Amino acid sequence: MQFKCQFYRFAFADISKDTKLMSLKNLINEAHKVIPKISCESFKKNPEKYLIIDVREKTEIIETGNIPNAINIPRGLIEMKLSPAEDDGLNADTPIVVYCGGGSRAALAGKTLKDIGFTNIQNLEGGYRGWKEFTS
């Protein structure tokens, strides 16, 4: 009996680990499907048109810099800091560009924004690394 319990615990531990990895990958893929990308070239033509949100952690910004006029709202706090409400000056169709280091966290943040009611969200293609490369 003790052997069976240990075996099942071991087997379930491996299954749940694989499931978590697949779930994250699936979440990111789904977010990329519903949040369109904007190229660095298109974004650079008229950046003042957008509310620009850097969803990276503060330490990443300190180490690498950020896009001018971007506000920092880490991905884990985005739904607590923003909501589409006329009295805040943000309505549902406010044009928003989200970015992170490479694009995955921004896609997830963009999907969260869409889920809470924003309708005009784009993910900066390549994230901050893509932006730095484009502007160099």
N, C-alpha and C positions, 0 to 999 in steps of 0.2 A: 504494500500500500504506500509506503513512504517513497519507494522508487517511482511509482506512477505519478504521485503528486509532483515530485521534482521534475519528471519528464514533461508533464503538462505545463508546468510553470515555465520551463525552458522553451518549449515549443511555442507557447503563447507570447513569450517575451520576444522571440524572433519575428513572429507574425505581426505583432503590434508595431515593432520598429519599422518593418517594411511598409506597413500601412501608413504610418505617419509620414515617411519619406514620399510615398506616392501621393498622399493627400496634399502635401505642400506643393509638389510639382504640378498636380492637377489644379490647385487653387491659382497658382501663378499663370498656368496656361489659360484657364478660364478668364482671369482678369485681363490678360493680353488680348483675348478675343473680344471683350466688350468695351475696352478703353482704347480708342484709336491713338496712333502715334502721330506726333508732329515732328517733322525733320528740323534739324538745327537751322538749316537754311530758311525754311518758312518762318520759324519762330523769330529769327534775327531780323526779319523784315519789319516786324511791328511788335516788339516785346511789350510795349506799354499798354497794349490792348488786353493783356492777360493779368490775372492774379497768378503770380508765380509762387509755387509752394515747393520748398526743398524739404523732403520727408526724411532726410538723413538725420543721424544723431549729431548733436552739437560738436562732439569730439571730431567727427569726420569733417565737418565744416571748418573747424579750427585748423586741421591738418592740411586740407586741400583747397579751401576757398569756396566761394559760391557764385551764382549768377547774380549780377546787379539787380537790385529791387526785389529779390526773392525773400519771402518770409519763411522762417523755419518752423515747421510743425512736424515733429517726428511722427512716423507712420502710426505708432501705437496710441497717439493722442488725437489723431485727426478728427474723429467723429465727436470728440468732446470739445474741440475748439472751434469748429465750423458747423454752421447749419444754414440752409437757405431760408432767410427771413428778411423781409423787406425793411424792417426797422434796423437791421445791422448793416444795410447797404449791400448785402449780398442776396441776390435773388437766384432762383433755380437755374437760370440760363447765364449766369456770370461766366465768362470765358476763363477757364482755369487750366494752367499747365502745371503738372506735377513732375518732379524728377527726383532721382536718388543717385546712387553711384553708377548703376548700369541699366536700370529700367524695371527690375522685378518688384522691388518694394513700392515704386511709384505706381506700377500697374495695380498692385493690391490696394494702395491708398486711393487711387482713382476709382476703383470698383466700390470701395467703401463710400466715397463721396457720392457716387451714382446711387448706391443703395439708400442713402439718407435724403436723396432728392435733387442733387445737382444734375444737370443734363448736358453741360457743355465742357467736358473734361477731356484733356489730351495728355498723353505721356510723352515727354521729350525723348525722342529716339536716341539711344546710346547713353542716356543719363548725363551726369556731370562729366564723366570721362569722355563721352562723345562730344560734349560741348567744348571741353578744353582742347580736344584734338581739332575740332572744327574752327575754333577761334585762334589757334596758334599759327 
